[in-house]
């Protein structure tokens, strides 16, 4: 897409929603130190940095699903999926908020390009998993809606955590 072309319709709506909810999520990290971003100040184990890391990974995996199909979301039977999932929600030693945000911005830029170009009706069967309906397929359009919902949900979680750290709120 050239700079003279303007997105309209559902592509523009999807991009605007993605960008808005990403902003809300990343705003919760503004001005935090790595230690604050990794902290879990509520009874939950969640942290601002961990939530951004998780949302980035989820977005990246769903984009792979659009591009590669069902196999992109199938769990590796030889992996320790639970440990991997838990690490996905926290900042590990050596990770910085800056590096997590940088990765998230790269993933977001790739997703945005896909929103601009992909056939929205392209669909793939969801993998077999207890949380997916058996035999159901999702279109690219449905995946983007899911990414927006995931980002929005976790932006709310991050906002609560940030407010607990120092009183800052995303809105209000």
C-alpha positions, 0 to 999 in steps of 0.5 A, a space after each residue: 500500500 502506498 502512502 497515497 492510498 487510504 484504507 476504508 471499511 472493515 480494514 480501517 476499522 480493524 486497524 484503528 481498534 488494534 492500534 487503540 487497544 495496543 495504545 491502552 496496553 502500552 500506556 500502562 508501561 509508560 515511565 515504569 522501571 524494569 523492576 516495576 514492570 516485572 512486579 506483581 503488586 496485586 494478589 495475581 501473578 500478573 505484571 505489566 511487562 508480563 502482560 505486554 509480553 503475553 499479548 505480543 506472543 498471542 498476536 504473533 501466534 494468531 498471525 502465524 495461524 492466518 499465514 500458515 494454518 492450523 499447525 501454527 497453533 498446535 502444541 508441540 507434544 514434546 514441550 512443557 506447555 504449562 511452563 512455557 505458558 507461565 513464562 509467557 506471562 512474566 518478565 524473565 531475568 535479562 528481559 527489559 521492558 524496552 526489549 518487550 515493547 520493541 518486540 511487541 511493536 515489530 509484531 504489531 507492524 507485521 499484523 498491521 500489514 496483514 490487515 491491509 492485505 490479507 483476504 479477510 475470508 481466508 480461514 483455517 480449521 482451529 486445532 483440537 483443544 478443549 477451549 476451541 469448539 470441535 471442527 470450527 474454522 476461523 477467518 482472518 477477520 475473526 482472528 483479528 477480532 480475537 486479537 483486539 479482544 485479547 489486547 483489550 482484556 489484558 490492557 484492563 488487567 495492566 491498567 489495574 496493576 499500574 494503578 496499584 503500582 503508583 496510582 496512574 490510570 490509562 483513562 480518567 
